[in-house]
């Protein structure tokens, strides 16, 4: 069901993009490092979107790699602490302090 919904959404977005491209086919002058080019508006927009997507992907890939490294380090630490905890003797049960009796308070 989800794949059908994604397919339909993809078709709708593709149709919108095609209509946008047909309506905005006029050339746009672009100056890039002293070079002047005449490109259709849709190409300029598509290239800008692709550059933004690549930059976003690179940043997110770096963040994901960093998070995976931290998870691995923390899992190793948990394993070490679990082994250490198994090797230690259990703590002795706490002993309650003796209760005061009326004869103890009269000595003061």
Phi, psi and omega per residue, in radians:
X1 nan -0.766 -3.136
X2 -1.132 -0.660 -3.122
X3 -1.158 -0.601 3.088
X4 -1.172 -0.721 3.116
X5 -1.107 -0.750 3.123
X6 -1.120 -0.695 3.129
X7 -1.094 -0.787 -3.138
X8 -1.131 -0.759 3.109
X9 -1.085 -0.712 3.099
X10 -1.088 -0.718 3.099
X11 -1.112 -0.758 3.134
X12 -1.089 -0.787 3.128
X13 -1.126 -0.682 3.104
X14 -1.120 -0.716 3.116
X15 -1.100 -0.765 3.104
X16 -1.074 -0.736 3.132
X17 -1.124 -0.705 3.121
X18 -1.130 -0.776 3.114
X19 -1.083 -0.760 3.117
X20 -1.053 -0.750 -3.130
X21 -1.131 -0.702 -3.136
X22 -1.195 -0.616 -3.125
X23 -1.372 -0.378 -3.085
X24 -2.103 0.920 -3.106
X25 -1.534 -0.104 -3.094
X26 -1.138 2.656 -3.118
X27 -1.341 2.577 3.109
X28 -2.207 2.350 3.132
X29 -1.467 2.259 -3.115
X30 -2.158 2.243 3.053
X31 -1.824 2.094 -3.097
X32 -2.349 1.875 -3.109
X33 0.916 0.802 3.082
X34 1.455 -0.051 3.116
X35 -1.758 2.265 3.131
X36 -1.848 2.165 -3.128
X37 -2.140 2.638 3.077
X38 -1.996 1.915 -3.122
X39 -2.194 2.702 3.027
X40 -1.149 2.576 -3.105
X41 -0.989 -0.700 -3.102
X42 -1.100 -0.599 3.119
X43 -1.174 -0.746 3.110
X44 -1.042 -0.810 -3.124
X45 -1.144 -0.774 -3.121
X46 -1.090 -0.762 3.123
X47 -1.121 -0.711 3.111
X48 -1.089 -0.753 3.122
X49 -1.122 -0.752 3.137
X50 -1.108 -0.736 3.105
X51 -1.089 -0.759 3.094
X52 -1.087 -0.696 3.127
X53 -1.145 -0.718 3.136
X54 -1.142 -0.770 3.121
X55 -1.088 -0.771 3.113
X56 -1.078 -0.756 3.138
X57 -1.088 -0.756 3.139
X58 -1.096 -0.744 3.136
X59 -1.154 -0.774 -3.118
X60 -1.195 -0.607 3.104
X61 -1.100 -0.718 3.104
X62 -1.103 -0.760 -3.135
X63 -1.151 -0.703 3.137
X64 -1.154 -0.745 3.125
X65 -1.079 -0.723 3.117
X66 -1.122 -0.736 3.131
X67 -1.148 -0.706 3.117
X68 -1.107 -0.701 3.114
X69 -1.092 -0.764 3.141
X70 -1.140 -0.699 3.112
X71 -1.078 -0.770 -3.139
X72 -1.074 -0.776 3.124
X73 -1.090 -0.733 -3.135
X74 -1.193 -0.638 3.095
X75 -1.143 -0.683 3.082
X76 -1.114 -0.692 3.125
X77 -1.134 -0.708 3.101
X78 -1.096 -0.737 3.125
X79 -1.083 -0.778 3.113
X80 -1.065 -0.803 -3.117
X81 -1.170 -0.599 3.104
X82 -1.148 -0.755 3.105
X83 -1.103 -0.757 3.133
X84 -1.092 -0.726 -3.121
X85 -1.148 -0.647 3.140
X86 -1.211 -0.557 -3.104
X87 -1.373 -0.359 -3.108
X88 -1.417 2.607 3.078
X89 -1.305 2.598 3.110
X90 -1.133 2.589 3.140
X91 -1.177 2.521 3.110
X92 -1.165 2.680 3.128
X93 -1.210 2.459 3.140
X94 -1.169 2.513 3.132
X95 -1.777 2.356 3.125
X96 -1.393 2.501 3.094
X97 -1.214 2.567 3.126
X98 -1.128 2.495 3.141
X99 -1.381 2.557 3.109
X100 -1.270 2.424 3.060
X101 -1.854 2.754 -3.141
X102 -0.989 -0.521 -3.137
X103 -1.239 -0.489 3.114
X104 -1.205 -0.627 -3.087
X105 -1.346 -0.403 -3.102
X106 -1.383 -0.239 -3.127
X107 -1.261 -0.380 -3.097
X108 -1.332 nan nan
